[in-house]
Amino acid sequence: MPGCFSIIASRDRCFRYSFFSSGLKSTTTDLGDGTVMHCWAPKNHSPSKPTLLLIHGIGANAMWQWHGFVSPLVSRFNLYIPDLVFFGDSYSSRPERSEIFQARCVMALMDAHGVKKMMVTGISYGGFVAYRMAAQFGERIDRLVLCCAGVCTEEKDMENGMFQVKSVEEAMNVLLPQKTQHVRDLMKISFYKPVKNVPSCFLNDFIEVMCSEHLQERKELIQALHKDRKLSDLPKINHPTLIIWGEHDLVFPLELAHRLKRQIGESADLVIIKNAGHAINAEKPKEMCKHMKSFLIDPLPTVKHKNHSNGRKVD
């Protein structure tokens, strides 16, 4: 939509101003290996506050996915909110496409910012990256929050009909929409109560601004996430972990939340948010943030209660 007023671009500028106003600054770091990463970081890192890293999922840039969380969290944490490689202003000339590569890039970014210890929250694809950070850099991760992250999915799950889509190609069409109908399909599977009758001009604007850059690379990220994936290959972690899931998630069904809880074991707790789909950061931001803060700020219990092992539903 060259030359036309863009509602999406205008909204993006509003988020940018909001991040600046909250005490964050836009930073760009050259990792020295062909990879450049953008990150929102504190204007003044406070040694008296813990560091919280927020990792976004596939879709729009980090600002769009975390804008509702900055204000309630920034007073308690040093917030670092990166754009993953091939999203926002982050990119790479390297051929790697795995979440393991993304995890290494994020940790190299944190090294460049001088951060050694951190708590990590990842939503959807960001949860895959967060899990791998815990597996690779265990002693540097204090606590972990995984939100609607199908980390324990296997390649055979698609063949067995677990998902709304029937193939990786169909998944890429929906998750990386290039047509207005695909955006509508994305909204349908992401939200418990999707907005209806959104004007096509708005959806085309979203595609133009948010879904056009690095399209091939993003497709390769999704392909890498699925190909030959087996639960038996997933490394174990034992970090204190909070798993948050939407009760009606159609992207990563609730079974994957229970599978993830079993994979991590007694160090994990599962909270299921009622009347929410996959996009809990958009549908239920206050509830999600409340559980995050309680877990990340409160002292950890010395004994895990087994009655939480199957998840507890909250309004």
Solvent accessible surface area in square Angstrom, and as a share of the most:
residue,aa,sasa,rsa
1,M,75,0.34
2,P,127,0.80
3,G,91,0.88
4,C,82,0.49
5,F,149,0.62
6,S,18,0.12
7,I,91,0.46
8,I,2,0.01
9,A,27,0.21
10,S,30,0.19
11,R,115,0.42
12,D,23,0.12
13,R,143,0.52
14,C,71,0.42
15,F,11,0.05
16,R,77,0.28
17,Y,162,0.62
18,S,51,0.33
19,F,1,0.00
20,F,81,0.34
21,S,76,0.49
22,S,33,0.21
23,G,30,0.29
24,L,1,0.00
25,K,81,0.34
26,S,44,0.29
27,T,24,0.14
28,T,94,0.54
29,T,23,0.13
30,D,101,0.52
31,L,37,0.19
32,G,70,0.67
33,D,60,0.31
34,G,36,0.34
35,T,0,0.00
36,V,20,0.12
37,M,0,0.00
38,H,6,0.03
39,C,0,0.00
40,W,2,0.01
41,A,1,0.01
42,P,14,0.09
43,K,95,0.40
44,N,131,0.67
45,H,82,0.37
46,S,30,0.19
47,P,131,0.83
48,S,103,0.66
49,K,61,0.26
50,P,62,0.39
51,T,9,0.05
52,L,0,0.00
53,L,0,0.00
54,L,0,0.00
55,I,0,0.00
56,H,0,0.00
57,G,2,0.02
58,I,37,0.19
59,G,16,0.15
60,A,11,0.09
61,N,21,0.11
62,A,0,0.00
63,M,4,0.02
64,W,51,0.18
65,Q,26,0.11
66,W,0,0.00
67,H,72,0.32
68,G,37,0.36
69,F,2,0.01
70,V,3,0.01
71,S,84,0.54
72,P,50,0.31
73,L,0,0.00
74,V,35,0.20
75,S,80,0.52
76,R,115,0.42
77,F,2,0.01
78,N,2,0.01
79,L,0,0.00
80,Y,6,0.02
81,I,0,0.00
82,P,0,0.00
83,D,6,0.03
84,L,0,0.00
85,V,0,0.00
86,F,3,0.01
87,F,0,0.00
88,G,24,0.23
89,D,77,0.40
90,S,0,0.00
91,Y,103,0.39
92,S,14,0.09
93,S,99,0.64
94,R,85,0.31
95,P,108,0.68
96,E,48,0.21
97,R,45,0.17
98,S,38,0.24
99,E,8,0.04
100,I,59,0.30
101,F,6,0.02
102,Q,0,0.00
103,A,0,0.00
104,R,106,0.39
105,C,5,0.03
106,V,0,0.00
107,M,3,0.01
108,A,38,0.30
109,L,0,0.00
110,M,0,0.00
111,D,60,0.31
112,A,63,0.49
113,H,52,0.23
114,G,54,0.52
115,V,6,0.04
116,K,132,0.56
117,K,114,0.48
118,M,3,0.01
119,M,13,0.06
120,V,0,0.00
121,T,0,0.00
122,G,0,0.00
123,I,6,0.03
124,S,17,0.11
125,Y,4,0.02
126,G,0,0.00
127,G,0,0.00
128,F,1,0.00
129,V,0,0.00
130,A,0,0.00
131,Y,0,0.00
132,R,37,0.14
133,M,0,0.00
134,A,2,0.01
135,A,36,0.28
136,Q,67,0.30
137,F,46,0.19
138,G,25,0.24
139,E,129,0.58
140,R,40,0.15
141,I,5,0.03
142,D,53,0.28
143,R,28,0.10
144,L,0,0.00
145,V,0,0.00
146,L,0,0.00
147,C,0,0.00
148,C,0,0.00
149,A,0,0.00
150,G,0,0.00
151,V,3,0.02
152,C,1,0.00
153,T,16,0.09
154,E,27,0.12
155,E,52,0.23
156,K,109,0.46
157,D,8,0.04
158,M,24,0.11
159,E,141,0.63
160,N,111,0.57
161,G,45,0.43
162,M,46,0.21
163,F,19,0.08
164,Q,94,0.42
165,V,18,0.10
166,K,139,0.59
167,S,47,0.30
168,V,31,0.18
169,E,100,0.45
170,E,67,0.30
171,A,11,0.09
172,M,8,0.04
173,N,56,0.29
174,V,11,0.06
175,L,45,0.22
176,L,7,0.03
177,P,1,0.00
178,Q,76,0.34
179,K,132,0.56
180,T,32,0.19
181,Q,101,0.45
182,H,40,0.18
183,V,6,0.03
184,R,78,0.28
185,D,43,0.22
186,L,35,0.17
187,M,34,0.15
188,K,137,0.58
189,I,24,0.12
190,S,11,0.07
191,F,58,0.24
192,Y,79,0.30
193,K,155,0.66
194,P,38,0.24
195,V,106,0.61
196,K,162,0.69
197,N,143,0.74
198,V,18,0.11
199,P,84,0.53
200,S,53,0.34
201,C,85,0.51
202,F,69,0.29
203,L,3,0.02
204,N,70,0.36
205,D,4,0.02
206,F,35,0.14
207,I,17,0.08
208,E,86,0.38
209,V,56,0.32
210,M,14,0.06
211,C,7,0.04
212,S,53,0.34
213,E,111,0.50
214,H,59,0.26
215,L,43,0.21
216,Q,103,0.46
217,E,46,0.21
218,R,15,0.05
219,K,55,0.23
220,E,49,0.22
221,L,1,0.01
222,I,12,0.06
223,Q,79,0.35
224,A,39,0.30
225,L,22,0.11
226,H,40,0.18
227,K,141,0.60
228,D,88,0.45
229,R,27,0.10
230,K,120,0.51
231,L,51,0.26
232,S,102,0.66
233,D,96,0.50
234,L,16,0.08
235,P,46,0.29
236,K,141,0.60
237,I,11,0.05
238,N,124,0.63
239,H,19,0.09
240,P,40,0.25
241,T,1,0.00
242,L,6,0.03
243,I,0,0.00
244,I,0,0.00
245,W,0,0.00
246,G,0,0.00
247,E,39,0.18
248,H,74,0.33
249,D,6,0.03
250,L,69,0.35
251,V,19,0.11
252,F,27,0.11
253,P,28,0.18
254,L,40,0.20
255,E,73,0.33
256,L,0,0.00
257,A,0,0.00
258,H,45,0.20
259,R,33,0.12
260,L,0,0.00
261,K,13,0.05
262,R,149,0.54
263,Q,16,0.07
264,I,13,0.07
265,G,24,0.23
266,E,91,0.41
267,S,31,0.20
268,A,1,0.01
269,D,15,0.08
270,L,0,0.00
271,V,0,0.00
272,I,4,0.02
273,I,0,0.00
274,K,70,0.30
275,N,74,0.38
276,A,0,0.00
277,G,1,0.01
278,H,19,0.08
279,A,16,0.12
280,I,0,0.00
281,N,24,0.12
282,A,63,0.49
283,E,46,0.21
284,K,42,0.18
285,P,42,0.27
286,K,171,0.73
287,E,40,0.18
288,M,0,0.00
289,C,9,0.05
290,K,116,0.49
291,H,19,0.08
292,M,0,0.00
293,K,61,0.26
294,S,56,0.36
295,F,33,0.14
296,L,3,0.01
297,I,55,0.28
298,D,70,0.36
299,P,119,0.75
300,L,70,0.35
301,P,85,0.54
302,T,141,0.82
303,V,100,0.57
304,K,69,0.29
305,H,117,0.52
306,K,157,0.67
307,N,122,0.63
308,H,51,0.23
309,S,42,0.27
310,N,117,0.60
311,G,19,0.19
312,R,86,0.31
313,K,115,0.49
314,V,28,0.16
315,D,117,0.61
